[in-house]
Protein backbone atom coordinates (compact mmCIF):
# COMPACT_ATOMS: atom_id res chain seq x y z
CA UNK A 1 0.00 0.00 0.00
CA UNK A 2 1.43 3.36 -1.03
CA UNK A 3 1.45 6.27 1.35
CA UNK A 4 -0.29 9.40 0.12
CA UNK A 5 1.84 12.52 -0.23
CA UNK A 6 0.18 15.92 0.13
CA UNK A 7 1.18 19.47 0.81
CA UNK A 8 -0.10 21.83 3.47
CA UNK A 9 -2.21 24.71 2.23
CA UNK A 10 -2.71 27.97 4.08
CA UNK A 11 -6.15 29.57 4.04
CA UNK A 12 -7.38 32.84 5.51
CA UNK A 13 -10.75 32.73 7.24
CA UNK A 14 -12.97 35.78 6.97
CA UNK A 15 -15.28 34.81 9.82
CA UNK A 16 -13.93 33.12 12.90
CA UNK A 17 -11.96 33.75 16.06
CA UNK A 18 -9.55 36.11 14.28
CA UNK A 19 -12.35 38.39 13.11
CA UNK A 20 -13.83 38.37 16.61
CA UNK A 21 -10.52 39.47 18.15
CA UNK A 22 -10.19 42.25 15.58
CA UNK A 23 -13.76 43.44 16.15
CA UNK A 24 -13.18 43.49 19.91
CA UNK A 25 -10.07 45.63 19.39
CA UNK A 26 -11.97 48.17 17.30
CA UNK A 27 -14.85 48.24 19.82
CA UNK A 28 -12.38 48.81 22.66
CA UNK A 29 -10.84 51.72 20.76
CA UNK A 30 -14.24 53.29 20.08
CA UNK A 31 -15.13 52.90 23.75
CA UNK A 32 -11.86 54.58 24.75
CA UNK A 33 -12.79 57.59 22.58
CA UNK A 34 -15.85 58.11 24.76
CA UNK A 35 -13.79 58.05 27.95
CA UNK A 36 -11.39 60.79 26.84
CA UNK A 37 -8.10 61.79 28.43
CA UNK A 38 -5.24 59.38 27.66
CA UNK A 39 -7.62 56.47 27.09
CA UNK A 40 -7.71 56.87 23.25
CA UNK A 41 -3.91 56.51 23.10
CA UNK A 42 -3.96 53.27 25.08
CA UNK A 43 -7.07 52.10 23.22
CA UNK A 44 -5.31 52.71 19.91
CA UNK A 45 -2.22 50.73 20.97
CA UNK A 46 -4.36 47.84 22.22
CA UNK A 47 -6.41 47.95 19.02
CA UNK A 48 -3.28 47.68 16.85
CA UNK A 49 -2.10 44.69 18.90
CA UNK A 50 -5.49 42.99 18.63
CA UNK A 51 -5.66 43.63 14.86
CA UNK A 52 -2.28 41.92 14.43
CA UNK A 53 -3.19 39.05 16.78
CA UNK A 54 -6.54 38.56 15.03
CA UNK A 55 -4.80 38.49 11.64
CA UNK A 56 -2.47 35.74 12.85
CA UNK A 57 -5.38 33.73 14.28
CA UNK A 58 -7.35 33.98 11.01
CA UNK A 59 -4.81 31.82 9.13
CA UNK A 60 -5.51 28.08 9.17
CA UNK A 61 -3.67 25.14 7.60
CA UNK A 62 -5.44 22.54 5.44
CA UNK A 63 -4.43 19.12 4.14
CA UNK A 64 -3.80 19.35 0.39
CA UNK A 65 -5.42 15.96 -0.17
CA UNK A 66 -8.68 15.99 1.83
CA UNK A 67 -8.89 19.71 2.78
CA UNK A 68 -9.25 18.83 6.47
CA UNK A 69 -8.20 21.60 8.86
CA UNK A 70 -4.89 20.84 10.59
CA UNK A 71 -4.07 21.72 14.17
CA UNK A 72 -0.92 23.67 13.31
CA UNK A 73 1.75 24.17 10.69
CA UNK A 74 3.96 21.55 12.36
CA UNK A 75 1.56 18.61 11.70
CA UNK A 76 3.31 15.97 9.56
CA UNK A 77 0.47 13.44 9.04
CA UNK A 78 -3.15 14.38 8.33
CA UNK A 79 -5.38 13.00 11.10
CA UNK A 80 -8.23 12.42 8.62
CA UNK A 81 -6.73 10.81 5.49
CA UNK A 82 -3.30 9.88 6.97
CA UNK A 83 -1.43 11.59 4.11
CA UNK A 84 2.24 12.49 4.70
CA UNK A 85 2.37 16.29 4.62
CA UNK A 86 5.29 18.25 3.23
Secondary structure, DSSP 8 states (H G I E B T S, - for coil): ----EE-EEEEE-SSSHHHHHHHHHHHHHHHHHHH-TTHHHHHHHHHHHHHHHHHHHTEEEEETTT--EES-TT--B-TTT--EE-
